[in-house]
Amino acid sequence: SKTGDRDYNFAWDKSFRYALINQGFDVAEVNLDGEVPTDINILVIAEMHWGLTEKQFDNLRSYIARGGNLLIMSEPRREDCMSPLLAEFGVSLVPGQLVRITEDYSPDLVLSVPSEKAGNLIYQFEDMRQAQRLIVTPGVSGLTHVDAGYEVIPLFLTDSIVWNEMETTNFIDDTVRLNPEMGEVQQSYITALALRREVEGKEQRILVYGDADCISNGELKMGRAELGADNFNIIMGSFYWLSHNEVPIDVRRPVPVDDEVYLSKESMAVWKVVMEWVMPGVLILLYLLLWLRRRGR
């Protein structure tokens, strides 16, 4: 609820038109030391720094068992505290941190694009695909998954020049090099997953992202030339899907259909003469006839 760079003020800021609290959501803090209130529909868990106690895990499992929806935001090198939670859904963090070598930006700034399945699932992500927009993740883990009773849908993918850096942690002063002997693999990685299953007659929906900073206050205000980042759509798309497409309210309208006009090069030349000379000439002639008629009267 704070305004710092690493906080999530997009949920609480009443002065911001698109804040969740202004888009049909009630927002509250939840403490897992007690049972999750029954009126909570979406639970956000962002970058845990320490593991849950057994009591907290039991309360969380009760929430999951009743079909509650979840948004889980992880971070690189958080395996110790995040892995037990992610294992409940068959999801694992790829060891190390994803890096991508570019001329202009730090190697830990990784780009991901929405998958075709993401576009089919969430219309905001399809809009990103059509506009060729992407998300920027300043420090992200790759995600893998195994069968745990959920349908798994990859949402965002890196390109194939990314690898999981196992050695370097100082991306400002040190040089990053691919070292397969350390278990580093250069390939396309999944950076966000959607999971769903049927629980007591309703669909449970869970989203897992390998980065928690991508929707922080600092990142949403960041501008980077020529990257085409659209991180705010992570928020709009994720919470739209987690609310079962209820809010934010879908205000889309059908795309207008353009009239089809077929012209050959030859006919274009003819119509150019018609529009530039014939039509103005006709208007001038009509004006002269009208002027002469009025003058005669």
N, C-alpha and C positions, 0 to 999 in steps of 0.2 A: 504493500500500500504506500510505499515511499516513492520519492521522485529521483532516487539515485540511479546511476547507469545500469546497475544489475537488478533493479527491481521491476515489478510488473504493474506499473500504474495504469496500463490500458484497461484493467478490470474495474478500478475504483474511481477514476478521475471524472467527476460529474461535469466538469467544464469541457470535456472532450466529447464531441458529438458521438463518436463511434465506440466509446468505452462500453464494455459489456453491461454495465449498470444502466446505460442509456439505451441498450438494444434488447431489453426484455429479460435480462438476467438479474436475479438477486445474488449478491456476492457475500460470502461469509468465510471466516477462518474456522478451520476444523482441527481439533486436537485428537489424535488417535489414542490418547490415554483413556478415552471413553469411546463408547460406540458411536459410529457415524450417525447423525440424526437422519430420520427416515425421509425428511423433505429434501435431502441432498441428492441431486441427480447426476452431477458431474463432480468428480474429485480430482484436483490438480496436485500432483506431486512433482516438485521441481528441484532437481539437483540435491539430493540428500548428501550431507557431509558425514553422517554416521548412520549405522544400521538401526533398524527398528528393534525395539524390545519385543519379547515374546507376546506380551499383552497387546502392544500396538499392532503386531502382526495378526494376532487373532481378531482384533477389531476390524482390521483392513480386510482380512479373509471373509469376515461376515458380510461386509459391504459388497465384496466381489461375488459372494455366493448368492446374494439377493438380486444380482444383475445390475449393480451400479456401474455407471460409465466412468472411465478414467482417462486423464491426460497425463502422461508420464514424460518428463523432460530430464534426460540424463546429461552427462558430461564425460569427456575423456578422463581416464584414470580414476574412475569412481567404481571400479568393479567390486571392491570390498563391500560397499554399502548398497549399491544398486543391483548387483547380480542376484541376490536372494529374492528381491521383489520381481525382477524381470523373469526369473526362472518360473514363477507362477504361471506365466503365459507362454513359456517355451522360447523366450527371447534372450539373446546373449549379446554383450558388447564385444566387438572385435578388439583384441588386445592392441594397446598403443593408441595413437591418435592419427587421424587421417590428415594427410598433407598433399599439397598440389603446388608444383613449382611454376611461378609466373615471374615476369619481369617487374611488375609494379607493386605486388602485394606480398604480405608475409605468407610463408608456406602453409601456415595453419588456417588460412582463410580459404575455405573450401566451398565450391559452388555445386548446387544440386538442382535438378530440373524435375518437375512432376512427371510421373509415369503416365502411360495411357490409361492404366487401371485407376489411377488417382483421378484423372479427368472424368472417368465414367462414374466414380463414386461421389465426388464433391464438385459442384459446378464452379466454385471459385478457382479450383485447381485447373479445370478445363479452360477457364478464361485465361489463366496464366500460360497454358500450353498454346492457345491460339495467338496470344500476344508475344510468345517467345520470351516470357519472363522467367526468372529463377529465384532461388533463395540463397542467401549468403549465411554461412555458418562459421563464426569465428572460433573454431575449436570444436570438433565434432568427432564422435565415435561412429564407426560402422556398426550395423546391426545384422545379426543372423538369427535364424529361428528354426525350431523343430516342431513337430506336431504335438500340440498340447490340448487338442479339442477345439481350437479356434480356426476359423477361416482367416488366412493371413494375406494381406494385400500390400505390396510395396508401394509407398507413396512418392518418395523422392529418391533420386539416384544421382550419383556423381558420374563424371566421365571416366574413361579407362586409364587416365594418366595419374590417378590418385593411388597412394599406397598408405599402409598403416605404419607410421613411424614409431619404432620401438626404442630408439636410443636418444635422439635429440629432444630436449624439452625447452631449451632457450632458442627460440626461432628468430631472435634479433641478432645475436652475436655469433651463433654457431652455424655451420653449413650443413644442410640436410642432404643426405645421399641415400639412395635405395640400397639396402643390404639384405638380400634374400637369406643369408646365413642366420640372421636374427629373427627370421619368421616374417619379414616384411614382404608383402605381396602387392604388386601393382595390378589393379583391376578396377572395374566399376563396383562401387559399394552402395548398399542401401543405407540411407540416413534417417528414414522415417517409415514407420509401419502402421497399418490399421489392422485391427483384429475384431472379429465379431463372432457371436454364437447365440443360440437361443437359450434363454433361461426363464423358466416358468411362463412360457407363452410370449415373451418379449425379447427383442434383440438387444443383447449387451454389446456395447461399442467401446473399444479401447484404442487409444493412439499412443505410440511410443516414438519419441524423437531422440536422436543421439546428441542433441545440443540443447542447452537450456538458455543460452545467451541470445539466440537468434530472434527471440521476441521480447528481449529486455528493453527498457527505456532507452538505453544508450544505443543499441543496435537499430532500433526503429527510427531514431533521429539521425543516424549516420547516412552520409551521402558519399557514394563512390562512383567516380566517372565511368561511364560506358559498361557497367556491369548489368544493368537492367534488373536490379533486385526488387522483389515484391514481398518482403517478409511479413508485412502486415496482413497479407492474405492467409498466412498460416493461422492467424488468430481467427479471422472471419470464417475461413473454411473449416477449421477444426471444431470450433464451438457450434457452428451450424450443423455439422454432422453428428456431434455428440448430443445435441439437443433433439435428435431425430428430425432434423430439417425444419424445426419450429422457429427458432430465432438465431441470428438476426433475421427479420422478416424478409422473405424473398420478394424483391420489388422489380424483378426483371420483366421485360415486355418482349413480345415476339419481335424478332429482327425484321425490319421492313424489307419487302422484296422489291428490288429494283426492276423497273421496266427494261426489257431487253431490246437493244437497238443494234442491228447488224448493218454495217456500212463497209463497202469495199473501198480501196484507195481511190478508185476512179469516181465513185459516187461521193466520196468525201470532198473531192475537188469541185464537183458540181455544186454540192450544198454550200461550200464556202462562198462561191460566187452568188448563189441565191441569197444567203444570209447577209453578205457584205454589200451587195449591189442591188439585187432585184427587190428585196423587201424594203430597204430604205427608199429606193426609187418609187415603189408603189405608194409608200407613205407620203412622199413629197408630192406626187401627183394628186393623191386624195386631198392633201392640204391645199394645193393650188385650186382644185375644183371647188372646194368649200369656200375658199377666200373670194374667188371670182363670183360665185353665186351670191354671197353676202354683199359684196360690193355692188352688184347689179341691183339689189333691193334697196 
